[in-house]
Amino acid sequence: VEVNVYDFASLGVGKAIPYGIYDVNRNKGMVNVGTSYDTSEFAVESIRQWWIMFGKDRYPDAGGLLICADGGGSNGSRRRGWKFYLQELSDQIGIPITVCHYPPGTSKWNKIEHCMFSFISMNWRGQPLVSYETVIKLIGGTTTNKGLSVAARIDEREYEKGIKFSDDDMAQPQLQPHSLHPKWNYSILSRDSGVRGRG
């Protein structure tokens, strides 16, 4: 297969947006590969899919979900949509979600980079990513001697860019900032805590 030395989005026939979830306790990962835009809704949908596919069965008695995330991008600490959609997820699965963002400039400490994405990069090194099927196959074929395995799925939903969230929208989330760096550390409580694990 002939390929270009550089990656020009304008020359591509599609785009693949990987959003990864890494389960530190089990050394298992999942990558939701989007085909439209890297939005907060896409980020939360990726977490929802992980919960449906793996989380609820691995952790049936979970009293909460802890997410350690970068401080920018689609799951950024200042993104209103991120918190809005996390509230919807918390309501759906019936447990609180605690988010701890890495401070600016410290993304390199994020375990997902060292423990999952670095191995995905090694697995597809030198392989032309010519189709979504190829991308999913290469991500899903990532393993290590220490037991890492990665599931991959394609997400062909069209996510809308530029959705604005009003102050009224943001009054809805049951957000509890933590005392230490509250802009980076907070919990979102389920508004329907009587329902568990519906996801």
Buried (B, 14 or more C-beta within 10 A) or exposed (E): EEEEEEEEEEEEEEEBBBBBBBBEEEBBBBBBBBBBBBBBBBBBBBBBBBBBBBBBEBBEEBEBBEBBBBBBBBBBBEBBBBBBBBBBBBBBBBBBBBBBBBEEEEBEEBEBBEBBBEBBEEBBEEEEBEEBEBBBBBBBEBEBEEEBBBBBBBBEEEBEEEBEBEEEBBEEBBBEEBEEEEEBBBBBBBBEEEEBBEB
